[in-house]
C-alpha cells in the first residue's frame, strides 16, 4: 500500500497555510524513510519544479495542486524548464 503525505487534508488547514505548506509540514513530521517533501513558495503554493533529494530526479508540477505534469521527469543533472 502506498502512503503519501497529502492524504486526507483538512480543508481549513490548507486555507490557512496553502496546500503545499500543509503537506510539507506533515511530511517533515513523518517517520517514513525517503518520503518526498515538496518545495513551497512564500504563499504556501508548490514551486513549479520539484526534485527528489534521494534520486536527484526532477519534474514539473501544477503550482496549485502539486500534481506532476506528464512527461517532465528528468534524470539528475538534466536541465528542466517548468516555465518559472
PyMOL Python script that loads the backbone (N, CA, C, O; Angstrom):
from pymol import cmd

cmd.read_pdbstr("""\
ATOM      1  N   UNK A   1       0.837  -1.178   0.000  1.00  0.00           N
ATOM      2  CA  UNK A   1       0.000   0.000   0.000  1.00  0.00           C
ATOM      3  C   UNK A   1       0.885   1.245   0.000  1.00  0.00           C
ATOM      4  O   UNK A   1       1.831   1.340   0.782  1.00  0.00           O
ATOM      5  N   UNK A   2       0.582   2.176  -0.859  1.00  0.00           N
ATOM      6  CA  UNK A   2       1.369   3.401  -0.976  1.00  0.00           C
ATOM      7  C   UNK A   2       0.878   4.455   0.006  1.00  0.00           C
ATOM      8  O   UNK A   2      -0.327   4.621   0.192  1.00  0.00           O
ATOM      9  N   UNK A   3       1.805   5.166   0.632  1.00  0.00           N
ATOM     10  CA  UNK A   3       1.454   6.236   1.556  1.00  0.00           C
ATOM     11  C   UNK A   3       2.005   7.551   1.023  1.00  0.00           C
ATOM     12  O   UNK A   3       3.153   7.617   0.584  1.00  0.00           O
ATOM     13  N   UNK A   4       1.195   8.583   1.063  1.00  0.00           N
ATOM     14  CA  UNK A   4       1.664   9.911   0.703  1.00  0.00           C
ATOM     15  C   UNK A   4       1.366  10.852   1.841  1.00  0.00           C
ATOM     16  O   UNK A   4       0.521  10.578   2.693  1.00  0.00           O
ATOM     17  N   UNK A   5       2.064  11.953   1.844  1.00  0.00           N
ATOM     18  CA  UNK A   5       1.904  12.913   2.932  1.00  0.00           C
ATOM     19  C   UNK A   5       0.670  13.779   2.778  1.00  0.00           C
ATOM     20  O   UNK A   5       0.299  14.482   3.718  1.00  0.00           O
ATOM     21  N   UNK A   6       0.012  13.751   1.607  1.00  0.00           N
ATOM     22  CA  UNK A   6      -1.108  14.657   1.414  1.00  0.00           C
ATOM     23  C   UNK A   6      -2.472  13.975   1.459  1.00  0.00           C
ATOM     24  O   UNK A   6      -3.468  14.570   1.046  1.00  0.00           O
ATOM     25  N   UNK A   7      -2.535  12.740   1.953  1.00  0.00           N
ATOM     26  CA  UNK A   7      -3.826  12.081   2.048  1.00  0.00           C
ATOM     27  C   UNK A   7      -4.624  12.677   3.196  1.00  0.00           C
ATOM     28  O   UNK A   7      -4.078  12.957   4.263  1.00  0.00           O
ATOM     29  N   UNK A   8      -5.898  12.867   2.976  1.00  0.00           N
ATOM     30  CA  UNK A   8      -6.836  13.364   3.988  1.00  0.00           C
ATOM     31  C   UNK A   8      -6.441  14.728   4.549  1.00  0.00           C
ATOM     32  O   UNK A   8      -6.224  14.875   5.752  1.00  0.00           O
ATOM     33  N   UNK A   9      -6.351  15.716   3.674  1.00  0.00           N
ATOM     34  CA  UNK A   9      -6.027  17.068   4.116  1.00  0.00           C
ATOM     35  C   UNK A   9      -7.270  17.775   4.635  1.00  0.00           C
ATOM     36  O   UNK A   9      -8.264  17.856   3.914  1.00  0.00           O
ATOM     37  N   UNK A  10      -7.248  18.289   5.860  1.00  0.00           N
ATOM     38  CA  UNK A  10      -8.378  19.078   6.342  1.00  0.00           C
ATOM     39  C   UNK A  10      -8.448  20.391   5.573  1.00  0.00           C
ATOM     40  O   UNK A  10      -7.436  21.078   5.431  1.00  0.00           O
ATOM     41  N   UNK A  11      -9.611  20.742   5.085  1.00  0.00           N
ATOM     42  CA  UNK A  11      -9.782  21.929   4.263  1.00  0.00           C
ATOM     43  C   UNK A  11      -9.386  23.198   4.998  1.00  0.00           C
ATOM     44  O   UNK A  11      -8.721  24.057   4.420  1.00  0.00           O
ATOM     45  N   UNK A  12      -9.780  23.337   6.267  1.00  0.00           N
ATOM     46  CA  UNK A  12      -9.474  24.572   6.989  1.00  0.00           C
ATOM     47  C   UNK A  12      -7.974  24.783   7.156  1.00  0.00           C
ATOM     48  O   UNK A  12      -7.522  25.928   7.142  1.00  0.00           O
ATOM     49  N   UNK A  13      -7.199  23.738   7.312  1.00  0.00           N
ATOM     50  CA  UNK A  13      -5.752  23.874   7.457  1.00  0.00           C
ATOM     51  C   UNK A  13      -5.098  24.309   6.154  1.00  0.00           C
ATOM     52  O   UNK A  13      -4.154  25.100   6.171  1.00  0.00           O
ATOM     53  N   UNK A  14      -5.588  23.802   5.022  1.00  0.00           N
ATOM     54  CA  UNK A  14      -4.987  24.166   3.747  1.00  0.00           C
ATOM     55  C   UNK A  14      -5.304  25.612   3.403  1.00  0.00           C
ATOM     56  O   UNK A  14      -4.507  26.262   2.726  1.00  0.00           O
ATOM     57  N   UNK A  15      -6.429  26.131   3.840  1.00  0.00           N
ATOM     58  CA  UNK A  15      -6.769  27.518   3.560  1.00  0.00           C
ATOM     59  C   UNK A  15      -5.877  28.470   4.340  1.00  0.00           C
ATOM     60  O   UNK A  15      -5.592  29.569   3.864  1.00  0.00           O
ATOM     61  N   UNK A  16      -5.433  28.079   5.517  1.00  0.00           N
ATOM     62  CA  UNK A  16      -4.605  28.945   6.345  1.00  0.00           C
ATOM     63  C   UNK A  16      -3.147  28.952   5.895  1.00  0.00           C
ATOM     64  O   UNK A  16      -2.492  29.990   5.983  1.00  0.00           O
ATOM     65  N   UNK A  17      -2.624  27.837   5.422  1.00  0.00           N
ATOM     66  CA  UNK A  17      -1.198  27.749   5.127  1.00  0.00           C
ATOM     67  C   UNK A  17      -0.886  27.523   3.658  1.00  0.00           C
ATOM     68  O   UNK A  17       0.267  27.694   3.261  1.00  0.00           O
ATOM     69  N   UNK A  18      -1.827  27.156   2.851  1.00  0.00           N
ATOM     70  CA  UNK A  18      -1.567  26.747   1.478  1.00  0.00           C
ATOM     71  C   UNK A  18      -1.347  25.246   1.461  1.00  0.00           C
ATOM     72  O   UNK A  18      -0.768  24.685   2.391  1.00  0.00           O
ATOM     73  N   UNK A  19      -1.801  24.609   0.421  1.00  0.00           N
ATOM     74  CA  UNK A  19      -1.748  23.149   0.338  1.00  0.00           C
ATOM     75  C   UNK A  19      -0.318  22.618   0.449  1.00  0.00           C
ATOM     76  O   UNK A  19      -0.065  21.671   1.193  1.00  0.00           O
ATOM     77  N   UNK A  20       0.602  23.214  -0.275  1.00  0.00           N
ATOM     78  CA  UNK A  20       1.986  22.724  -0.256  1.00  0.00           C
ATOM     79  C   UNK A  20       2.584  22.816   1.138  1.00  0.00           C
ATOM     80  O   UNK A  20       3.198  21.863   1.618  1.00  0.00           O
ATOM     81  N   UNK A  21       2.411  23.946   1.781  1.00  0.00           N
ATOM     82  CA  UNK A  21       2.999  24.129   3.110  1.00  0.00           C
ATOM     83  C   UNK A  21       2.404  23.139   4.104  1.00  0.00           C
ATOM     84  O   UNK A  21       3.113  22.617   4.965  1.00  0.00           O
ATOM     85  N   UNK A  22       1.104  22.879   3.988  1.00  0.00           N
ATOM     86  CA  UNK A  22       0.455  21.910   4.873  1.00  0.00           C
ATOM     87  C   UNK A  22       1.056  20.511   4.656  1.00  0.00           C
ATOM     88  O   UNK A  22       1.385  19.813   5.615  1.00  0.00           O
ATOM     89  N   UNK A  23       1.193  20.116   3.389  1.00  0.00           N
ATOM     90  CA  UNK A  23       1.773  18.805   3.065  1.00  0.00           C
ATOM     91  C   UNK A  23       3.213  18.739   3.564  1.00  0.00           C
ATOM     92  O   UNK A  23       3.627  17.730   4.134  1.00  0.00           O
ATOM     93  N   UNK A  24       3.968  19.799   3.355  1.00  0.00           N
ATOM     94  CA  UNK A  24       5.371  19.833   3.775  1.00  0.00           C
ATOM     95  C   UNK A  24       5.507  19.681   5.289  1.00  0.00           C
ATOM     96  O   UNK A  24       6.365  18.936   5.764  1.00  0.00           O
ATOM     97  N   UNK A  25       4.672  20.378   6.039  1.00  0.00           N
ATOM     98  CA  UNK A  25       4.732  20.289   7.499  1.00  0.00           C
ATOM     99  C   UNK A  25       4.457  18.869   7.968  1.00  0.00           C
ATOM    100  O   UNK A  25       5.148  18.357   8.849  1.00  0.00           O
ATOM    101  N   UNK A  26       3.450  18.231   7.381  1.00  0.00           N
ATOM    102  CA  UNK A  26       3.116  16.861   7.768  1.00  0.00           C
ATOM    103  C   UNK A  26       4.182  15.876   7.311  1.00  0.00           C
ATOM    104  O   UNK A  26       4.470  14.904   8.009  1.00  0.00           O
ATOM    105  N   UNK A  27       4.759  16.118   6.160  1.00  0.00           N
ATOM    106  CA  UNK A  27       5.807  15.242   5.639  1.00  0.00           C
ATOM    107  C   UNK A  27       7.059  15.342   6.508  1.00  0.00           C
ATOM    108  O   UNK A  27       7.720  14.337   6.769  1.00  0.00           O
ATOM    109  N   UNK A  28       7.376  16.539   6.946  1.00  0.00           N
ATOM    110  CA  UNK A  28       8.556  16.738   7.796  1.00  0.00           C
ATOM    111  C   UNK A  28       8.420  15.999   9.118  1.00  0.00           C
ATOM    112  O   UNK A  28       9.417  15.593   9.716  1.00  0.00           O
ATOM    113  N   UNK A  29       7.182  15.826   9.573  1.00  0.00           N
ATOM    114  CA  UNK A  29       6.926  15.122  10.827  1.00  0.00           C
ATOM    115  C   UNK A  29       6.775  13.615  10.625  1.00  0.00           C
ATOM    116  O   UNK A  29       6.594  12.873  11.590  1.00  0.00           O
ATOM    117  N   UNK A  30       6.849  13.164   9.372  1.00  0.00           N
ATOM    118  CA  UNK A  30       6.651  11.752   9.041  1.00  0.00           C
ATOM    119  C   UNK A  30       7.876  10.925   9.415  1.00  0.00           C
ATOM    120  O   UNK A  30       9.011  11.397   9.347  1.00  0.00           O
ATOM    121  N   UNK A  31       7.620   9.695   9.808  1.00  0.00           N
ATOM    122  CA  UNK A  31       8.723   8.781  10.110  1.00  0.00           C
ATOM    123  C   UNK A  31       9.023   7.865   8.927  1.00  0.00           C
ATOM    124  O   UNK A  31       9.798   6.917   9.060  1.00  0.00           O
ATOM    125  N   UNK A  32       8.417   8.138   7.768  1.00  0.00           N
ATOM    126  CA  UNK A  32       8.640   7.322   6.579  1.00  0.00           C
ATOM    127  C   UNK A  32       9.991   7.702   5.968  1.00  0.00           C
ATOM    128  O   UNK A  32      10.191   8.843   5.551  1.00  0.00           O
ATOM    129  N   UNK A  33      10.904   6.750   5.920  1.00  0.00           N
ATOM    130  CA  UNK A  33      12.236   6.991   5.368  1.00  0.00           C
ATOM    131  C   UNK A  33      12.125   7.222   3.865  1.00  0.00           C
ATOM    132  O   UNK A  33      11.480   6.449   3.157  1.00  0.00           O
ATOM    133  N   UNK A  34      12.757   8.288   3.385  1.00  0.00           N
ATOM    134  CA  UNK A  34      12.754   8.591   1.960  1.00  0.00           C
ATOM    135  C   UNK A  34      11.492   9.269   1.472  1.00  0.00           C
ATOM    136  O   UNK A  34      11.304   9.425   0.265  1.00  0.00           O
ATOM    137  N   UNK A  35      10.611   9.680   2.394  1.00  0.00           N
ATOM    138  CA  UNK A  35       9.376  10.351   1.988  1.00  0.00           C
ATOM    139  C   UNK A  35       9.716  11.649   1.267  1.00  0.00           C
ATOM    140  O   UNK A  35      10.613  12.380   1.688  1.00  0.00           O
ATOM    141  N   UNK A  36       9.004  11.937   0.186  1.00  0.00           N
ATOM    142  CA  UNK A  36       9.221  13.169  -0.567  1.00  0.00           C
ATOM    143  C   UNK A  36       8.485  14.316   0.108  1.00  0.00           C
ATOM    144  O   UNK A  36       7.283  14.230   0.359  1.00  0.00           O
ATOM    145  N   UNK A  37       9.206  15.383   0.398  1.00  0.00           N
ATOM    146  CA  UNK A  37       8.618  16.600   0.954  1.00  0.00           C
ATOM    147  C   UNK A  37       8.735  17.691  -0.102  1.00  0.00           C
ATOM    148  O   UNK A  37       9.844  18.006  -0.534  1.00  0.00           O
ATOM    149  N   UNK A  38       7.616  18.274  -0.527  1.00  0.00           N
ATOM    150  CA  UNK A  38       7.648  19.258  -1.611  1.00  0.00           C
ATOM    151  C   UNK A  38       8.300  20.574  -1.204  1.00  0.00           C
ATOM    152  O   UNK A  38       8.405  20.892  -0.019  1.00  0.00           O
ATOM    153  N   UNK A  39       8.732  21.325  -2.198  1.00  0.00           N
ATOM    154  CA  UNK A  39       9.253  22.680  -2.010  1.00  0.00           C
ATOM    155  C   UNK A  39       8.101  23.654  -2.267  1.00  0.00           C
ATOM    156  O   UNK A  39       7.352  23.507  -3.234  1.00  0.00           O
ATOM    157  N   UNK A  40       7.971  24.656  -1.382  1.00  0.00           N
ATOM    158  CA  UNK A  40       6.855  25.599  -1.448  1.00  0.00           C
ATOM    159  C   UNK A  40       7.352  27.030  -1.605  1.00  0.00           C
ATOM    160  O   UNK A  40       8.482  27.346  -1.232  1.00  0.00           O
ATOM    161  N   UNK A  41       6.497  27.900  -2.161  1.00  0.00           N
ATOM    162  CA  UNK A  41       6.836  29.319  -2.227  1.00  0.00           C
ATOM    163  C   UNK A  41       6.356  30.016  -0.958  1.00  0.00           C
ATOM    164  O   UNK A  41       5.812  29.367  -0.064  1.00  0.00           O
ATOM    165  N   UNK A  42       6.549  31.312  -0.872  1.00  0.00           N
ATOM    166  CA  UNK A  42       6.208  32.060   0.340  1.00  0.00           C
ATOM    167  C   UNK A  42       4.707  32.141   0.594  1.00  0.00           C
ATOM    168  O   UNK A  42       4.282  32.488   1.696  1.00  0.00           O
ATOM    169  N   UNK A  43       3.896  31.823  -0.424  1.00  0.00           N
ATOM    170  CA  UNK A  43       2.439  31.821  -0.266  1.00  0.00           C
ATOM    171  C   UNK A  43       1.900  30.454   0.120  1.00  0.00           C
ATOM    172  O   UNK A  43       0.698  30.302   0.336  1.00  0.00           O
ATOM    173  N   UNK A  44       2.770  29.460   0.209  1.00  0.00           N
ATOM    174  CA  UNK A  44       2.339  28.111   0.557  1.00  0.00           C
ATOM    175  C   UNK A  44       1.937  27.275  -0.636  1.00  0.00           C
ATOM    176  O   UNK A  44       1.392  26.184  -0.473  1.00  0.00           O
ATOM    177  N   UNK A  45       2.203  27.779  -1.859  1.00  0.00           N
ATOM    178  CA  UNK A  45       1.924  27.016  -3.075  1.00  0.00           C
ATOM    179  C   UNK A  45       3.169  26.233  -3.481  1.00  0.00           C
ATOM    180  O   UNK A  45       4.268  26.500  -2.996  1.00  0.00           O
ATOM    181  N   UNK A  46       2.984  25.274  -4.369  1.00  0.00           N
ATOM    182  CA  UNK A  46       4.097  24.454  -4.838  1.00  0.00           C
ATOM    183  C   UNK A  46       5.005  25.258  -5.769  1.00  0.00           C
ATOM    184  O   UNK A  46       4.525  26.052  -6.578  1.00  0.00           O
ATOM    185  N   UNK A  47       6.317  25.048  -5.651  1.00  0.00           N
ATOM    186  CA  UNK A  47       7.233  25.586  -6.653  1.00  0.00           C
ATOM    187  C   UNK A  47       7.043  24.763  -7.922  1.00  0.00           C
ATOM    188  O   UNK A  47       6.776  23.564  -7.834  1.00  0.00           O
ATOM    189  N   UNK A  48       7.175  25.379  -9.111  1.00  0.00           N
ATOM    190  CA  UNK A  48       6.915  24.658 -10.365  1.00  0.00           C
ATOM    191  C   UNK A  48       7.824  23.456 -10.584  1.00  0.00           C
ATOM    192  O   UNK A  48       7.412  22.480 -11.211  1.00  0.00           O
ATOM    193  N   UNK A  49       9.056  23.511 -10.076  1.00  0.00           N
ATOM    194  CA  UNK A  49       9.987  22.389 -10.222  1.00  0.00           C
ATOM    195  C   UNK A  49      10.197  21.724  -8.875  1.00  0.00           C
ATOM    196  O   UNK A  49      10.543  22.383  -7.894  1.00  0.00           O
ATOM    197  N   UNK A  50       9.989  20.434  -8.832  1.00  0.00           N
ATOM    198  CA  UNK A  50      10.212  19.638  -7.629  1.00  0.00           C
ATOM    199  C   UNK A  50      11.296  18.614  -7.941  1.00  0.00           C
ATOM    200  O   UNK A  50      11.389  18.129  -9.069  1.00  0.00           O
ATOM    201  N   UNK A  51      12.110  18.286  -6.952  1.00  0.00           N
ATOM    202  CA  UNK A  51      13.188  17.308  -7.134  1.00  0.00           C
ATOM    203  C   UNK A  51      13.241  16.367  -5.936  1.00  0.00           C
ATOM    204  O   UNK A  51      12.963  16.761  -4.804  1.00  0.00           O
ATOM    205  N   UNK A  52      13.595  15.142  -6.204  1.00  0.00           N
ATOM    206  CA  UNK A  52      13.775  14.154  -5.152  1.00  0.00           C
ATOM    207  C   UNK A  52      15.192  14.257  -4.620  1.00  0.00           C
ATOM    208  O   UNK A  52      16.157  14.143  -5.375  1.00  0.00           O
ATOM    209  N   UNK A  53      15.314  14.471  -3.333  1.00  0.00           N
ATOM    210  CA  UNK A  53      16.633  14.539  -2.721  1.00  0.00           C
ATOM    211  C   UNK A  53      17.362  13.212  -2.754  1.00  0.00           C
ATOM    212  O   UNK A  53      18.592  13.180  -2.763  1.00  0.00           O
ATOM    213  N   UNK A  54      16.615  12.113  -2.771  1.00  0.00           N
ATOM    214  CA  UNK A  54      17.260  10.800  -2.728  1.00  0.00           C
ATOM    215  C   UNK A  54      17.671  10.285  -4.106  1.00  0.00           C
ATOM    216  O   UNK A  54      18.669   9.574  -4.218  1.00  0.00           O
ATOM    217  N   UNK A  55      16.917  10.631  -5.165  1.00  0.00           N
ATOM    218  CA  UNK A  55      17.240  10.116  -6.501  1.00  0.00           C
ATOM    219  C   UNK A  55      17.854  11.165  -7.415  1.00  0.00           C
ATOM    220  O   UNK A  55      18.555  10.823  -8.367  1.00  0.00           O
ATOM    221  N   UNK A  56      17.597  12.449  -7.135  1.00  0.00           N
ATOM    222  CA  UNK A  56      18.090  13.518  -7.993  1.00  0.00           C
ATOM    223  C   UNK A  56      17.205  13.805  -9.191  1.00  0.00           C
ATOM    224  O   UNK A  56      17.461  14.752  -9.935  1.00  0.00           O
ATOM    225  N   UNK A  57      16.164  13.000  -9.389  1.00  0.00           N
ATOM    226  CA  UNK A  57      15.234  13.252 -10.487  1.00  0.00           C
ATOM    227  C   UNK A  57      14.399  14.487 -10.175  1.00  0.00           C
ATOM    228  O   UNK A  57      14.053  14.735  -9.020  1.00  0.00           O
ATOM    229  N   UNK A  58      14.074  15.273 -11.227  1.00  0.00           N
ATOM    230  CA  UNK A  58      13.232  16.461 -11.074  1.00  0.00           C
ATOM    231  C   UNK A  58      12.063  16.378 -12.045  1.00  0.00           C
ATOM    232  O   UNK A  58      12.117  15.642 -13.030  1.00  0.00           O
ATOM    233  N   UNK A  59      11.004  17.137 -11.763  1.00  0.00           N
ATOM    234  CA  UNK A  59       9.807  17.147 -12.592  1.00  0.00           C
ATOM    235  C   UNK A  59       9.060  18.453 -12.362  1.00  0.00           C
ATOM    236  O   UNK A  59       9.298  19.151 -11.376  1.00  0.00           O
ATOM    237  N   UNK A  60       8.163  18.773 -13.272  1.00  0.00           N
ATOM    238  CA  UNK A  60       7.330  19.970 -13.161  1.00  0.00           C
ATOM    239  C   UNK A  60       5.988  19.582 -12.546  1.00  0.00           C
ATOM    240  O   UNK A  60       5.485  18.479 -12.757  1.00  0.00           O
ATOM    241  N   UNK A  61       5.420  20.519 -11.776  1.00  0.00           N
ATOM    242  CA  UNK A  61       4.120  20.283 -11.153  1.00  0.00           C
ATOM    243  C   UNK A  61       3.200  21.476 -11.377  1.00  0.00           C
ATOM    244  O   UNK A  61       3.652  22.581 -11.673  1.00  0.00           O
ATOM    245  N   UNK A  62       1.913  21.234 -11.231  1.00  0.00           N
ATOM    246  CA  UNK A  62       0.926  22.307 -11.181  1.00  0.00           C
ATOM    247  C   UNK A  62       1.133  23.020  -9.848  1.00  0.00           C
ATOM    248  O   UNK A  62       1.124  22.372  -8.802  1.00  0.00           O
ATOM    249  N   UNK A  63       1.319  24.344  -9.864  1.00  0.00           N
ATOM    250  CA  UNK A  63       1.660  25.071  -8.640  1.00  0.00           C
ATOM    251  C   UNK A  63       0.539  25.086  -7.612  1.00  0.00           C
ATOM    252  O   UNK A  63       0.796  25.304  -6.428  1.00  0.00           O
ATOM    253  N   UNK A  64      -0.697  24.860  -8.037  1.00  0.00           N
ATOM    254  CA  UNK A  64      -1.819  24.852  -7.096  1.00  0.00           C
ATOM    255  C   UNK A  64      -2.070  23.486  -6.482  1.00  0.00           C
ATOM    256  O   UNK A  64      -2.319  23.375  -5.282  1.00  0.00           O
ATOM    257  N   UNK A  65      -2.003  22.445  -7.308  1.00  0.00           N
ATOM    258  CA  UNK A  65      -2.344  21.105  -6.818  1.00  0.00           C
ATOM    259  C   UNK A  65      -1.121  20.273  -6.432  1.00  0.00           C
ATOM    260  O   UNK A  65      -1.230  19.351  -5.624  1.00  0.00           O
ATOM    261  N   UNK A  66       0.036  20.593  -7.002  1.00  0.00           N
ATOM    262  CA  UNK A  66       1.227  19.785  -6.759  1.00  0.00           C
ATOM    263  C   UNK A  66       1.287  18.538  -7.619  1.00  0.00           C
ATOM    264  O   UNK A  66       2.214  17.739  -7.483  1.00  0.00           O
ATOM    265  N   UNK A  67       0.313  18.355  -8.505  1.00  0.00           N
ATOM    266  CA  UNK A  67       0.282  17.170  -9.367  1.00  0.00           C
ATOM    267  C   UNK A  67       1.373  17.264 -10.425  1.00  0.00           C
ATOM    268  O   UNK A  67       1.574  18.312 -11.039  1.00  0.00           O
ATOM    269  N   UNK A  68       2.072  16.154 -10.628  1.00  0.00           N
ATOM    270  CA  UNK A  68       3.137  16.095 -11.616  1.00  0.00           C
ATOM    271  C   UNK A  68       2.574  16.312 -13.017  1.00  0.00           C
ATOM    272  O   UNK A  68       1.523  15.770 -13.359  1.00  0.00           O
ATOM    273  N   UNK A  69       3.273  17.105 -13.826  1.00  0.00           N
ATOM    274  CA  UNK A  69       2.900  17.320 -15.219  1.00  0.00           C
ATOM    275  C   UNK A  69       3.547  16.204 -16.038  1.00  0.00           C
ATOM    276  O   UNK A  69       4.751  15.964 -15.941  1.00  0.00           O
ATOM    277  N   UNK A  70       2.739  15.535 -16.837  1.00  0.00           N
ATOM    278  CA  UNK A  70       3.191  14.377 -17.622  1.00  0.00           C
ATOM    279  C   UNK A  70       4.419  14.689 -18.470  1.00  0.00           C
ATOM    280  O   UNK A  70       4.568  15.792 -18.997  1.00  0.00           O
ATOM    281  N   UNK A  71       5.278  13.709 -18.587  1.00  0.00           N
ATOM    282  CA  UNK A  71       6.460  13.753 -19.454  1.00  0.00           C
ATOM    283  C   UNK A  71       7.449  14.864 -19.108  1.00  0.00           C
ATOM    284  O   UNK A  71       8.119  15.391 -19.997  1.00  0.00           O
ATOM    285  N   UNK A  72       7.550  15.226 -17.828  1.00  0.00           N
ATOM    286  CA  UNK A  72       8.515  16.259 -17.433  1.00  0.00           C
ATOM    287  C   UNK A  72       9.615  15.720 -16.525  1.00  0.00           C
ATOM    288  O   UNK A  72      10.509  16.473 -16.139  1.00  0.00           O
ATOM    289  N   UNK A  73       9.574  14.460 -16.180  1.00  0.00           N
ATOM    290  CA  UNK A  73      10.581  13.893 -15.281  1.00  0.00           C
ATOM    291  C   UNK A  73      11.934  13.808 -15.983  1.00  0.00           C
ATOM    292  O   UNK A  73      12.041  13.293 -17.096  1.00  0.00           O
ATOM    293  N   UNK A  74      12.966  14.326 -15.310  1.00  0.00           N
ATOM    294  CA  UNK A  74      14.309  14.323 -15.885  1.00  0.00           C
ATOM    295  C   UNK A  74      15.301  13.699 -14.907  1.00  0.00           C
ATOM    296  O   UNK A  74      15.151  13.836 -13.693  1.00  0.00           O
ATOM    297  N   UNK A  75      16.319  13.010 -15.439  1.00  0.00           N
ATOM    298  CA  UNK A  75      17.339  12.421 -14.566  1.00  0.00           C
ATOM    299  C   UNK A  75      18.247  13.496 -13.971  1.00  0.00           C
ATOM    300  O   UNK A  75      18.246  14.639 -14.428  1.00  0.00           O
ATOM    301  N   UNK A  76      19.015  13.127 -12.961  1.00  0.00           N
ATOM    302  CA  UNK A  76      19.921  14.076 -12.312  1.00  0.00           C
ATOM    303  C   UNK A  76      20.841  14.780 -13.311  1.00  0.00           C
ATOM    304  O   UNK A  76      21.377  14.156 -14.227  1.00  0.00           O
ATOM    305  N   UNK A  77      21.013  16.094 -13.116  1.00  0.00           N
ATOM    306  CA  UNK A  77      21.919  16.875 -13.946  1.00  0.00           C
ATOM    307  C   UNK A  77      21.342  17.353 -15.261  1.00  0.00           C
ATOM    308  O   UNK A  77      22.018  18.063 -16.007  1.00  0.00           O
ATOM    309  N   UNK A  78      20.096  16.978 -15.566  1.00  0.00           N
ATOM    310  CA  UNK A  78      19.463  17.395 -16.814  1.00  0.00           C
ATOM    311  C   UNK A  78      18.682  18.683 -16.582  1.00  0.00           C
ATOM    312  O   UNK A  78      17.851  18.739 -15.675  1.00  0.00           O
ATOM    313  N   UNK A  79      18.933  19.732 -17.391  1.00  0.00           N
ATOM    314  CA  UNK A  79      18.185  20.981 -17.221  1.00  0.00           C
ATOM    315  C   UNK A  79      16.688  20.762 -17.432  1.00  0.00           C
ATOM    316  O   UNK A  79      16.276  19.959 -18.270  1.00  0.00           O
ATOM    317  N   UNK A  80      15.890  21.485 -16.662  1.00  0.00           N
ATOM    318  CA  UNK A  80      14.436  21.361 -16.743  1.00  0.00           C
ATOM    319  C   UNK A  80      13.831  22.753 -16.677  1.00  0.00           C
ATOM    320  O   UNK A  80      14.118  23.514 -15.753  1.00  0.00           O
ATOM    321  N   UNK A  81      12.991  23.091 -17.654  1.00  0.00           N
ATOM    322  CA  UNK A  81      12.326  24.393 -17.672  1.00  0.00           C
ATOM    323  C   UNK A  81      10.844  24.181 -17.411  1.00  0.00           C
ATOM    324  O   UNK A  81      10.121  23.657 -18.259  1.00  0.00           O
ATOM    325  N   UNK A  82      10.402  24.592 -16.237  1.00  0.00           N
ATOM    326  CA  UNK A  82       8.993  24.453 -15.864  1.00  0.00           C
ATOM    327  C   UNK A  82       8.244  25.779 -16.026  1.00  0.00           C
ATOM    328  O   UNK A  82       7.161  25.959 -15.469  1.00  0.00           O
ATOM    329  N   UNK A  83       8.822  26.695 -16.784  1.00  0.00           N
ATOM    330  CA  UNK A  83       8.165  27.978 -17.015  1.00  0.00           C
ATOM    331  C   UNK A  83       8.184  28.882 -15.806  1.00  0.00           C
ATOM    332  O   UNK A  83       7.251  29.658 -15.597  1.00  0.00           O
ATOM    333  N   UNK A  84       9.227  28.796 -15.010  1.00  0.00           N
ATOM    334  CA  UNK A  84       9.328  29.597 -13.784  1.00  0.00           C
ATOM    335  C   UNK A  84       9.493  31.056 -14.104  1.00  0.00           C
ATOM    336  O   UNK A  84       9.594  31.880 -13.195  1.00  0.00           O
TER     337      UNK A  84
END
""", "prot")
cmd.dss("prot")
cmd.show_as("cartoon", "prot")
cmd.util.cbc("prot")
cmd.orient("prot")
